[in-house]
Amino acid sequence: MKGKNKKNQEAFREQLSKLFEVPPEVVSDFPKIVLAGNQEISIENFNGLIEYTAQKIRMNTKCGVVVIDGIELEVRKMTSDYIMISGTIIQVGFVL
């Protein structure tokens, strides 16, 4: 029953997005990832850190695990669903 309720919620969010002409990430809990060159990345709608080193940061999201590889990575800001990371970003990927 939980799966059906979750699909209904996602369909409702999609309808809201279309009705009010707002981007889907505003009404969904999918991650929104913004890169500023290769020096900064911000991610909205993440669910917690799995790994945090100066070379690799892994975090949970609704879409899977986001992996950031780089040099001198550092968390600059973090709230319960937002994170900003600086450093030299070499690669960003998803592990499903």
Biopython code that builds the backbone (N, CA, C, O; Angstrom):
import numpy as np
from Bio.PDB.StructureBuilder import StructureBuilder

atoms = [
    (1, "MET", "N", (0.807, -1.202, 0.000)),
    (1, "MET", "CA", (0.000, 0.000, 0.000)),
    (1, "MET", "C", (0.854, 1.272, 0.000)),
    (1, "MET", "O", (0.469, 2.297, -0.563)),
    (2, "LYS", "N", (2.037, 1.180, 0.653)),
    (2, "LYS", "CA", (2.905, 2.348, 0.707)),
    (2, "LYS", "C", (3.352, 2.785, -0.675)),
    (2, "LYS", "O", (3.378, 3.981, -0.962)),
    (3, "GLY", "N", (3.706, 1.840, -1.535)),
    (3, "GLY", "CA", (4.165, 2.149, -2.880)),
    (3, "GLY", "C", (3.115, 2.890, -3.689)),
    (3, "GLY", "O", (3.436, 3.821, -4.427)),
    (4, "LYS", "N", (1.862, 2.478, -3.554)),
    (4, "LYS", "CA", (0.774, 3.120, -4.285)),
    (4, "LYS", "C", (0.574, 4.551, -3.796)),
    (4, "LYS", "O", (0.359, 5.458, -4.599)),
    (5, "ASN", "N", (0.645, 4.755, -2.473)),
    (5, "ASN", "CA", (0.487, 6.085, -1.901)),
    (5, "ASN", "C", (1.617, 7.006, -2.367)),
    (5, "ASN", "O", (1.382, 8.179, -2.658)),
    (6, "LYS", "N", (2.833, 6.483, -2.437)),
    (6, "LYS", "CA", (3.979, 7.270, -2.887)),
    (6, "LYS", "C", (3.808, 7.686, -4.350)),
    (6, "LYS", "O", (4.130, 8.817, -4.714)),
    (7, "LYS", "N", (3.297, 6.763, -5.202)),
    (7, "LYS", "CA", (3.057, 7.094, -6.604)),
    (7, "LYS", "C", (1.982, 8.170, -6.730)),
    (7, "LYS", "O", (2.080, 9.052, -7.583)),
    (8, "ASN", "N", (0.957, 8.097, -5.882)),
    (8, "ASN", "CA", (-0.094, 9.114, -5.894)),
    (8, "ASN", "C", (0.475, 10.476, -5.514)),
    (8, "ASN", "O", (0.114, 11.491, -6.111)),
    (9, "GLN", "N", (1.363, 10.501, -4.520)),
    (9, "GLN", "CA", (1.990, 11.760, -4.104)),
    (9, "GLN", "C", (2.825, 12.342, -5.239)),
    (9, "GLN", "O", (2.780, 13.546, -5.491)),
    (10, "GLU", "N", (3.588, 11.492, -5.923)),
    (10, "GLU", "CA", (4.411, 11.966, -7.026)),
    (10, "GLU", "C", (3.554, 12.505, -8.169)),
    (10, "GLU", "O", (3.892, 13.530, -8.763)),
    (11, "ALA", "N", (2.462, 11.834, -8.480)),
    (11, "ALA", "CA", (1.552, 12.297, -9.537)),
    (11, "ALA", "C", (0.933, 13.642, -9.150)),
    (11, "ALA", "O", (0.797, 14.536, -9.985)),
    (12, "PHE", "N", (0.563, 13.772, -7.882)),
    (12, "PHE", "CA", (-0.011, 15.040, -7.396)),
    (12, "PHE", "C", (1.005, 16.166, -7.507)),
    (12, "PHE", "O", (0.663, 17.270, -7.931)),
    (13, "ARG", "N", (2.236, 15.902, -7.134)),
    (13, "ARG", "CA", (3.289, 16.928, -7.231)),
    (13, "ARG", "C", (3.518, 17.334, -8.679)),
    (13, "ARG", "O", (3.722, 18.512, -8.972)),
    (14, "GLU", "N", (3.483, 16.366, -9.581)),
    (14, "GLU", "CA", (3.664, 16.666, -10.998)),
    (14, "GLU", "C", (2.525, 17.548, -11.515)),
    (14, "GLU", "O", (2.762, 18.485, -12.277)),
    (15, "GLN", "N", (1.298, 17.252, -11.104)),
    (15, "GLN", "CA", (0.154, 18.067, -11.507)),
    (15, "GLN", "C", (0.271, 19.485, -10.964)),
    (15, "GLN", "O", (-0.035, 20.449, -11.666)),
    (16, "LEU", "N", (0.717, 19.614, -9.701)),
    (16, "LEU", "CA", (0.918, 20.945, -9.121)),
    (16, "LEU", "C", (1.953, 21.733, -9.905)),
    (16, "LEU", "O", (1.781, 22.923, -10.167)),
    (17, "SER", "N", (3.018, 21.060, -10.273)),
    (17, "SER", "CA", (4.083, 21.700, -11.036)),
    (17, "SER", "C", (3.549, 22.263, -12.346)),
    (17, "SER", "O", (3.848, 23.401, -12.708)),
    (18, "LYS", "N", (2.762, 21.467, -13.049)),
    (18, "LYS", "CA", (2.199, 21.911, -14.330)),
    (18, "LYS", "C", (1.162, 23.011, -14.118)),
    (18, "LYS", "O", (1.133, 23.991, -14.863)),
    (19, "LEU", "N", (0.316, 22.852, -13.109)),
    (19, "LEU", "CA", (-0.750, 23.814, -12.857)),
    (19, "LEU", "C", (-0.200, 25.202, -12.547)),
    (19, "LEU", "O", (-0.686, 26.198, -13.083)),
    (20, "PHE", "N", (0.807, 25.269, -11.687)),
    (20, "PHE", "CA", (1.356, 26.554, -11.268)),
    (20, "PHE", "C", (2.583, 26.977, -12.079)),
    (20, "PHE", "O", (3.212, 27.995, -11.791)),
    (21, "GLU", "N", (2.913, 26.172, -13.108)),
    (21, "GLU", "CA", (4.019, 26.475, -14.002)),
    (21, "GLU", "C", (5.316, 26.741, -13.243)),
    (21, "GLU", "O", (6.001, 27.737, -13.476)),
    (22, "VAL", "N", (5.635, 25.828, -12.331)),
    (22, "VAL", "CA", (6.893, 25.901, -11.589)),
    (22, "VAL", "C", (7.725, 24.672, -11.926)),
    (22, "VAL", "O", (7.177, 23.629, -12.282)),
    (23, "PRO", "N", (9.029, 24.787, -11.819)),
    (23, "PRO", "CA", (9.875, 23.627, -12.120)),
    (23, "PRO", "C", (9.557, 22.446, -11.213)),
    (23, "PRO", "O", (9.236, 22.645, -10.042)),
    (24, "PRO", "N", (9.639, 21.233, -11.722)),
    (24, "PRO", "CA", (9.299, 20.046, -10.931)),
    (24, "PRO", "C", (10.099, 19.904, -9.640)),
    (24, "PRO", "O", (9.576, 19.398, -8.647)),
    (25, "GLU", "N", (11.377, 20.346, -9.636)),
    (25, "GLU", "CA", (12.180, 20.190, -8.429)),
    (25, "GLU", "C", (11.693, 21.053, -7.272)),
    (25, "GLU", "O", (12.038, 20.797, -6.118)),
    (26, "VAL", "N", (10.889, 22.083, -7.575)),
    (26, "VAL", "CA", (10.360, 22.937, -6.517)),
    (26, "VAL", "C", (9.316, 22.193, -5.691)),
    (26, "VAL", "O", (9.249, 22.383, -4.477)),
    (27, "VAL", "N", (8.508, 21.358, -6.319)),
    (27, "VAL", "CA", (7.442, 20.649, -5.596)),
    (27, "VAL", "C", (7.768, 19.177, -5.354)),
    (27, "VAL", "O", (6.990, 18.476, -4.707)),
    (28, "SER", "N", (8.894, 18.702, -5.858)),
    (28, "SER", "CA", (9.263, 17.303, -5.643)),
    (28, "SER", "C", (10.417, 17.232, -4.650)),
    (28, "SER", "O", (10.948, 18.258, -4.224)),
    (29, "ASP", "N", (10.791, 16.029, -4.293)),
    (29, "ASP", "CA", (11.948, 15.878, -3.417)),
    (29, "ASP", "C", (13.133, 15.292, -4.172)),
    (29, "ASP", "O", (14.029, 14.703, -3.567)),
    (30, "PHE", "N", (13.140, 15.453, -5.509)),
    (30, "PHE", "CA", (14.300, 15.081, -6.304)),
    (30, "PHE", "C", (15.425, 16.063, -6.016)),
    (30, "PHE", "O", (15.160, 17.231, -5.732)),
    (31, "PRO", "N", (16.667, 15.618, -6.082)),
    (31, "PRO", "CA", (17.769, 16.537, -5.821)),
    (31, "PRO", "C", (17.938, 17.554, -6.949)),
    (31, "PRO", "O", (17.767, 17.236, -8.125)),
    (32, "LYS", "N", (18.274, 18.769, -6.565)),
    (32, "LYS", "CA", (18.621, 19.809, -7.525)),
    (32, "LYS", "C", (20.108, 20.085, -7.318)),
    (32, "LYS", "O", (20.527, 20.506, -6.240)),
    (33, "ILE", "N", (20.896, 19.845, -8.358)),
    (33, "ILE", "CA", (22.349, 19.960, -8.282)),
    (33, "ILE", "C", (22.789, 21.130, -9.150)),
    (33, "ILE", "O", (22.457, 21.199, -10.334)),
    (34, "VAL", "N", (23.547, 22.057, -8.543)),
    (34, "VAL", "CA", (24.045, 23.230, -9.261)),
    (34, "VAL", "C", (25.558, 23.278, -9.123)),
    (34, "VAL", "O", (26.090, 23.319, -8.014)),
    (35, "LEU", "N", (26.249, 23.273, -10.264)),
    (35, "LEU", "CA", (27.703, 23.392, -10.295)),
    (35, "LEU", "C", (28.088, 24.811, -10.671)),
    (35, "LEU", "O", (27.512, 25.398, -11.587)),
    (36, "ALA", "N", (29.062, 25.360, -9.960)),
    (36, "ALA", "CA", (29.654, 26.646, -10.318)),
    (36, "ALA", "C", (31.070, 26.340, -10.792)),
    (36, "ALA", "O", (32.011, 26.307, -9.999)),
    (37, "GLY", "N", (31.203, 26.120, -12.087)),
    (37, "GLY", "CA", (32.488, 25.690, -12.632)),
    (37, "GLY", "C", (32.867, 24.349, -12.040)),
    (37, "GLY", "O", (32.020, 23.466, -11.897)),
    (38, "ASN", "N", (34.134, 24.192, -11.697)),
    (38, "ASN", "CA", (34.553, 22.973, -11.012)),
    (38, "ASN", "C", (35.015, 23.279, -9.588)),
    (38, "ASN", "O", (35.759, 22.505, -8.986)),
    (39, "GLN", "N", (34.556, 24.438, -9.050)),
    (39, "GLN", "CA", (35.003, 24.878, -7.726)),
    (39, "GLN", "C", (33.932, 24.801, -6.640)),
    (39, "GLN", "O", (34.251, 24.871, -5.454)),
    (40, "GLU", "N", (32.668, 24.659, -7.033)),
    (40, "GLU", "CA", (31.603, 24.654, -6.019)),
    (40, "GLU", "C", (30.394, 23.881, -6.540)),
    (40, "GLU", "O", (30.053, 23.949, -7.721)),
    (41, "ILE", "N", (29.760, 23.152, -5.638)),
    (41, "ILE", "CA", (28.544, 22.423, -5.973)),
    (41, "ILE", "C", (27.565, 22.588, -4.827)),
    (41, "ILE", "O", (27.947, 22.517, -3.659)),
    (42, "SER", "N", (26.301, 22.808, -5.161)),
    (42, "SER", "CA", (25.256, 22.848, -4.138)),
    (42, "SER", "C", (24.175, 21.845, -4.517)),
    (42, "SER", "O", (23.825, 21.693, -5.687)),
    (43, "ILE", "N", (23.660, 21.171, -3.509)),
    (43, "ILE", "CA", (22.649, 20.145, -3.725)),
    (43, "ILE", "C", (21.506, 20.372, -2.753)),
    (43, "ILE", "O", (21.704, 20.414, -1.539)),
    (44, "GLU", "N", (20.300, 20.518, -3.306)),
    (44, "GLU", "CA", (19.084, 20.619, -2.499)),
    (44, "GLU", "C", (18.420, 19.246, -2.490)),
    (44, "GLU", "O", (18.565, 18.476, -3.439)),
    (45, "ASN", "N", (17.705, 18.947, -1.434)),
    (45, "ASN", "CA", (16.948, 17.699, -1.289)),
    (45, "ASN", "C", (17.853, 16.478, -1.180)),
    (45, "ASN", "O", (17.621, 15.474, -1.854)),
    (46, "PHE", "N", (18.870, 16.553, -0.346)),
    (46, "PHE", "CA", (19.660, 15.363, -0.070)),
    (46, "PHE", "C", (19.239, 14.839, 1.296)),
    (46, "PHE", "O", (18.660, 15.572, 2.098)),
    (47, "ASN", "N", (19.533, 13.565, 1.556)),
    (47, "ASN", "CA", (19.009, 12.910, 2.759)),
    (47, "ASN", "C", (20.077, 12.514, 3.773)),
    (47, "ASN", "O", (19.796, 11.733, 4.681)),
    (48, "GLY", "N", (21.277, 13.028, 3.641)),
    (48, "GLY", "CA", (22.313, 12.726, 4.619)),
    (48, "GLY", "C", (23.604, 12.259, 3.990)),
    (48, "GLY", "O", (23.613, 11.692, 2.898)),
    (49, "LEU", "N", (24.704, 12.505, 4.698)),
    (49, "LEU", "CA", (26.023, 12.110, 4.235)),
    (49, "LEU", "C", (26.296, 10.647, 4.548)),
    (49, "LEU", "O", (25.913, 10.150, 5.607)),
    (50, "ILE", "N", (26.956, 9.964, 3.627)),
    (50, "ILE", "CA", (27.401, 8.586, 3.818)),
    (50, "ILE", "C", (28.903, 8.575, 4.063)),
    (50, "ILE", "O", (29.398, 7.849, 4.925)),
    (51, "GLU", "N", (29.623, 9.391, 3.293)),
    (51, "GLU", "CA", (31.079, 9.442, 3.380)),
    (51, "GLU", "C", (31.523, 10.881, 3.173)),
    (51, "GLU", "O", (30.971, 11.595, 2.335)),
    (52, "TYR", "N", (32.536, 11.310, 3.950)),
    (52, "TYR", "CA", (33.047, 12.668, 3.818)),
    (52, "TYR", "C", (34.552, 12.674, 4.037)),
    (52, "TYR", "O", (35.027, 12.562, 5.167)),
    (53, "THR", "N", (35.290, 12.805, 2.952)),
    (53, "THR", "CA", (36.735, 12.981, 3.020)),
    (53, "THR", "C", (37.093, 14.158, 2.107)),
    (53, "THR", "O", (36.231, 14.698, 1.415)),
    (54, "ALA", "N", (38.355, 14.545, 2.113)),
    (54, "ALA", "CA", (38.804, 15.642, 1.258)),
    (54, "ALA", "C", (38.826, 15.243, -0.222)),
    (54, "ALA", "O", (38.935, 16.107, -1.093)),
    (55, "GLN", "N", (38.722, 13.932, -0.511)),
    (55, "GLN", "CA", (38.740, 13.464, -1.898)),
    (55, "GLN", "C", (37.405, 12.922, -2.394)),
    (55, "GLN", "O", (37.200, 12.813, -3.603)),
    (56, "LYS", "N", (36.489, 12.580, -1.483)),
    (56, "LYS", "CA", (35.215, 11.976, -1.896)),
    (56, "LYS", "C", (34.117, 12.319, -0.890)),
    (56, "LYS", "O", (34.314, 12.249, 0.323)),
    (57, "ILE", "N", (32.960, 12.689, -1.431)),
    (57, "ILE", "CA", (31.764, 12.901, -0.611)),
    (57, "ILE", "C", (30.643, 12.109, -1.248)),
    (57, "ILE", "O", (30.369, 12.246, -2.440)),
    (58, "ARG", "N", (29.991, 11.270, -0.439)),
    (58, "ARG", "CA", (28.842, 10.495, -0.905)),
    (58, "ARG", "C", (27.652, 10.862, -0.031)),
    (58, "ARG", "O", (27.781, 11.017, 1.184)),
    (59, "MET", "N", (26.475, 10.999, -0.675)),
    (59, "MET", "CA", (25.257, 11.351, 0.068)),
    (59, "MET", "C", (24.045, 10.658, -0.527)),
    (59, "MET", "O", (23.999, 10.368, -1.723)),
    (60, "ASN", "N", (23.064, 10.399, 0.326)),
    (60, "ASN", "CA", (21.804, 9.795, -0.104)),
    (60, "ASN", "C", (20.884, 10.847, -0.701)),
    (60, "ASN", "O", (20.818, 11.978, -0.221)),
    (61, "THR", "N", (20.169, 10.452, -1.765)),
    (61, "THR", "CA", (19.083, 11.260, -2.321)),
    (61, "THR", "C", (17.977, 10.300, -2.738)),
    (61, "THR", "O", (18.151, 9.082, -2.698)),
    (62, "LYS", "N", (16.853, 10.852, -3.134)),
    (62, "LYS", "CA", (15.741, 10.025, -3.598)),
    (62, "LYS", "C", (16.118, 9.237, -4.853)),
    (62, "LYS", "O", (15.575, 8.157, -5.088)),
    (63, "CYS", "N", (17.030, 9.757, -5.651)),
    (63, "CYS", "CA", (17.425, 9.128, -6.912)),
    (63, "CYS", "C", (18.589, 8.158, -6.762)),
    (63, "CYS", "O", (19.013, 7.560, -7.751)),
    (64, "GLY", "N", (19.103, 7.989, -5.587)),
    (64, "GLY", "CA", (20.264, 7.145, -5.365)),
    (64, "GLY", "C", (21.344, 7.914, -4.636)),
    (64, "GLY", "O", (21.089, 8.978, -4.072)),
    (65, "VAL", "N", (22.543, 7.379, -4.647)),
    (65, "VAL", "CA", (23.671, 8.001, -3.958)),
    (65, "VAL", "C", (24.402, 8.923, -4.931)),
    (65, "VAL", "O", (24.781, 8.503, -6.024)),
    (66, "VAL", "N", (24.598, 10.179, -4.531)),
    (66, "VAL", "CA", (25.399, 11.120, -5.308)),
    (66, "VAL", "C", (26.833, 11.021, -4.814)),
    (66, "VAL", "O", (27.090, 11.087, -3.612)),
    (67, "VAL", "N", (27.769, 10.861, -5.751)),
    (67, "VAL", "CA", (29.192, 10.744, -5.423)),
    (67, "VAL", "C", (29.925, 11.921, -6.058)),
    (67, "VAL", "O", (29.806, 12.171, -7.257)),
    (68, "ILE", "N", (30.683, 12.634, -5.235)),
    (68, "ILE", "CA", (31.486, 13.758, -5.705)),
    (68, "ILE", "C", (32.947, 13.410, -5.443)),
    (68, "ILE", "O", (33.336, 13.181, -4.298)),
    (69, "ASP", "N", (33.750, 13.368, -6.490)),
    (69, "ASP", "CA", (35.188, 13.138, -6.369)),
    (69, "ASP", "C", (35.902, 14.453, -6.628)),
    (69, "ASP", "O", (35.505, 15.223, -7.503)),
    (70, "GLY", "N", (36.962, 14.710, -5.860)),
    (70, "GLY", "CA", (37.685, 15.949, -6.062)),
    (70, "GLY", "C", (38.933, 16.059, -5.223)),
    (70, "GLY", "O", (39.443, 15.073, -4.691)),
    (71, "ILE", "N", (39.414, 17.289, -5.118)),
    (71, "ILE", "CA", (40.618, 17.611, -4.369)),
    (71, "ILE", "C", (40.262, 18.702, -3.357)),
    (71, "ILE", "O", (39.653, 19.712, -3.709)),
    (72, "GLU", "N", (40.645, 18.489, -2.109)),
    (72, "GLU", "CA", (40.400, 19.441, -1.026)),
    (72, "GLU", "C", (38.910, 19.804, -0.926)),
    (72, "GLU", "O", (38.562, 20.977, -0.786)),
    (73, "LEU", "N", (38.051, 18.807, -0.998)),
    (73, "LEU", "CA", (36.609, 19.038, -0.866)),
    (73, "LEU", "C", (36.292, 19.426, 0.571)),
    (73, "LEU", "O", (36.846, 18.866, 1.517)),
    (74, "GLU", "N", (35.399, 20.385, 0.719)),
    (74, "GLU", "CA", (35.024, 20.869, 2.040)),
    (74, "GLU", "C", (33.558, 21.289, 2.039)),
    (74, "GLU", "O", (33.104, 21.988, 1.133)),
    (75, "VAL", "N", (32.830, 20.861, 3.054)),
    (75, "VAL", "CA", (31.442, 21.290, 3.206)),
    (75, "VAL", "C", (31.454, 22.715, 3.754)),
    (75, "VAL", "O", (31.995, 22.963, 4.832)),
    (76, "ARG", "N", (30.859, 23.648, 3.014)),
    (76, "ARG", "CA", (30.810, 25.057, 3.421)),
    (76, "ARG", "C", (29.549, 25.386, 4.203)),
    (76, "ARG", "O", (29.591, 26.116, 5.194)),
    (77, "LYS", "N", (28.428, 24.842, 3.747)),
    (77, "LYS", "CA", (27.129, 25.055, 4.409)),
    (77, "LYS", "C", (26.366, 23.751, 4.370)),
    (77, "LYS", "O", (26.486, 22.987, 3.413)),
    (78, "MET", "N", (25.574, 23.485, 5.412)),
    (78, "MET", "CA", (24.749, 22.282, 5.395)),
    (78, "MET", "C", (23.556, 22.476, 6.321)),
    (78, "MET", "O", (23.697, 22.919, 7.461)),
    (79, "THR", "N", (22.380, 22.135, 5.807)),
    (79, "THR", "CA", (21.158, 22.085, 6.608)),
    (79, "THR", "C", (20.607, 20.668, 6.476)),
    (79, "THR", "O", (21.291, 19.780, 5.968)),
    (80, "SER", "N", (19.397, 20.459, 6.924)),
    (80, "SER", "CA", (18.818, 19.114, 6.860)),
    (80, "SER", "C", (18.582, 18.632, 5.426)),
    (80, "SER", "O", (18.511, 17.424, 5.200)),
    (81, "ASP", "N", (18.460, 19.541, 4.448)),
    (81, "ASP", "CA", (18.224, 19.107, 3.062)),
    (81, "ASP", "C", (19.032, 19.877, 2.022)),
    (81, "ASP", "O", (18.759, 19.770, 0.826)),
    (82, "TYR", "N", (20.022, 20.653, 2.462)),
    (82, "TYR", "CA", (20.845, 21.454, 1.544)),
    (82, "TYR", "C", (22.307, 21.322, 1.941)),
    (82, "TYR", "O", (22.639, 21.296, 3.126)),
    (83, "ILE", "N", (23.184, 21.238, 0.932)),
    (83, "ILE", "CA", (24.612, 21.188, 1.199)),
    (83, "ILE", "C", (25.353, 21.955, 0.109)),
    (83, "ILE", "O", (25.008, 21.876, -1.071)),
    (84, "MET", "N", (26.378, 22.697, 0.526)),
    (84, "MET", "CA", (27.251, 23.407, -0.410)),
    (84, "MET", "C", (28.676, 22.930, -0.153)),
    (84, "MET", "O", (29.151, 22.937, 0.983)),
    (85, "ILE", "N", (29.351, 22.516, -1.223)),
    (85, "ILE", "CA", (30.690, 21.950, -1.138)),
    (85, "ILE", "C", (31.616, 22.752, -2.035)),
    (85, "ILE", "O", (31.263, 23.094, -3.163)),
    (86, "SER", "N", (32.805, 23.047, -1.524)),
    (86, "SER", "CA", (33.807, 23.729, -2.350)),
    (86, "SER", "C", (35.049, 22.860, -2.450)),
    (86, "SER", "O", (35.223, 21.908, -1.689)),
    (87, "GLY", "N", (35.903, 23.199, -3.393)),
    (87, "GLY", "CA", (37.121, 22.453, -3.668)),
    (87, "GLY", "C", (37.237, 22.288, -5.172)),
    (87, "GLY", "O", (36.474, 22.891, -5.928)),
    (88, "THR", "N", (38.176, 21.485, -5.605)),
    (88, "THR", "CA", (38.304, 21.194, -7.032)),
    (88, "THR", "C", (37.496, 19.936, -7.322)),
    (88, "THR", "O", (37.857, 18.839, -6.896)),
    (89, "ILE", "N", (36.399, 20.110, -8.053)),
    (89, "ILE", "CA", (35.494, 19.004, -8.343)),
    (89, "ILE", "C", (35.939, 18.331, -9.639)),
    (89, "ILE", "O", (36.006, 18.960, -10.695)),
    (90, "ILE", "N", (36.238, 17.051, -9.534)),
    (90, "ILE", "CA", (36.707, 16.293, -10.693)),
    (90, "ILE", "C", (35.554, 15.543, -11.365)),
    (90, "ILE", "O", (35.495, 15.446, -12.591)),
    (91, "GLN", "N", (34.639, 15.015, -10.547)),
    (91, "GLN", "CA", (33.570, 14.184, -11.109)),
    (91, "GLN", "C", (32.366, 14.175, -10.171)),
    (91, "GLN", "O", (32.518, 14.185, -8.950)),
    (92, "VAL", "N", (31.169, 14.155, -10.755)),
    (92, "VAL", "CA", (29.916, 14.009, -10.005)),
    (92, "VAL", "C", (29.132, 12.898, -10.685)),
    (92, "VAL", "O", (28.996, 12.882, -11.909)),
    (93, "GLY", "N", (28.617, 11.969, -9.886)),
    (93, "GLY", "CA", (27.870, 10.855, -10.460)),
    (93, "GLY", "C", (26.828, 10.305, -9.516)),
    (93, "GLY", "O", (26.775, 10.669, -8.341)),
    (94, "PHE", "N", (25.990, 9.413, -10.051)),
    (94, "PHE", "CA", (24.955, 8.737, -9.292)),
    (94, "PHE", "C", (25.255, 7.248, -9.233)),
    (94, "PHE", "O", (25.703, 6.656, -10.215)),
    (95, "VAL", "N", (25.007, 6.650, -8.083)),
    (95, "VAL", "CA", (25.048, 5.207, -7.922)),
    (95, "VAL", "C", (23.636, 4.793, -7.552)),
    (95, "VAL", "O", (23.127, 5.196, -6.506)),
    (96, "LEU", "N", (23.005, 4.004, -8.384)),
    (96, "LEU", "CA", (21.610, 3.631, -8.153)),
    (96, "LEU", "C", (21.497, 2.422, -7.248)),
    (96, "LEU", "O", (20.390, 1.974, -6.950)),
]
sb = StructureBuilder()
sb.init_structure("model")
sb.init_model(0)
sb.init_chain("A")
sb.init_seg("    ")
for serial, (resi, resn, name, xyz) in enumerate(atoms, 1):
    if name == "N":
        sb.init_residue(resn, " ", resi, " ")
    sb.init_atom(name, np.array(xyz, "f"), 0.0, 1.0, " ", f" {name:<3s}", serial, name[0])
structure = sb.get_structure()
